[in-house]
Amino acid sequence: MYVEELLRDYELDRLTIATLASHSSLQIVHGAKAEGFRTALVVLRGRYWFYSQFSHLVDRFVVVDSWRELCSERVVEELRKMSSIFVPHGSYVEYVGLDCATSLPLPILGLRSLYRVEADQWAKVALLREAGIPVPKVYRVGESFEGVVIAKLPGAKGGRGYFIAKSPQEVERRVENLVRSGLIKDPSEVLLQEYLVGVTAYFHYFHSPILGRTEILGADIRYESDVDGLRRIPVPISLELGLEPTFTVVGNVPLVLRESLLPEVLELGMRFVRVTQEKLPPGIIGPFCLESVVDRDLGIKVFEFSGRIVAGTNLYIDGSPYSYLYWGEPMSTGRRIARELRLAVERGQLTRVVT
Ligand code: AMP
């Protein structure tokens, strides 16, 4: 559907910023209010009590019994009536499903054609590689490899079911168990990546079509259970217990980078913007994240990306050390999204920031 059609009947001076009540939604509505927009949250019935604690930030709650109702006529109509621009966050595709996510008949602040790429782990790595961004080696189950790999399941399962293995035989055995337990249907769904040794660092960016620039808005580390907890247990004991490192994200820890890393970090973000502009025009719009491991020689390899706002940005609801440099005022990623929308409306360029 054409953007112009999606914006038909919209009152451009009374736009609403709408999202799903989860992930980074409080940051998004907080930022929207700071920029003078109306706000709407689509909320699960069981969570309404919680989000209504923040009703000063939310003009309209649209209560649903399942996330997939987002694409129902009732919800879409209600949001369209408020001239809603939908802001997708990291959980969006996982919650509503790929078909609803890509075909939602509301203007989306972001690049909806990227969701299909994001749903395919191999396509994701291929896009990064085409961008000239260093990535870990990847293998399929059954292929031989050297060293250690991390096995990844499809979808944003928050690291659930991931495991580390040293041999193709070990991988096959464990993947069979995953199929048996119903976590995956087929071994082909599993992506094996070279296990990168170093520290993890997640870089938050914002690409502004209106200002024609890519900004670094922050960085974080994910706090993952039990990988981050295992170091609290003496190694011989954890070996004895046979504890398996799991990667379930519990929260996020702030990170400020060495300034000497910043040029490379920004360059990687700009490469990502360029590849999306070439392969998926008009290219990425707004927030995205590159997830990396930085090694002892300060080499950066990117093992994953998100084409939407990531939860690590919730750390900087009052602005980050980087967003402050660009804006000189508290500027969260949520507020940056709303600022972009405001600039676009003021300049009569709304169609450049929505798809
Ligand atoms: P992901 O679902 O790709 O975000 O991965 C979940 C977690 O697994 C990350 O936050 C990292 O801690 C870890 N991880 C993912 N890929 C790699 C890799 N190639 N090497 C080392 N650790 C990784």
Residues whose N, C-alpha, C, O or C-beta is under 5 A from the ligand:
A	BS01	AMP	P136 I150 G159 Q193 E194 Y195 L196 T200 R222 F247 F303 E304
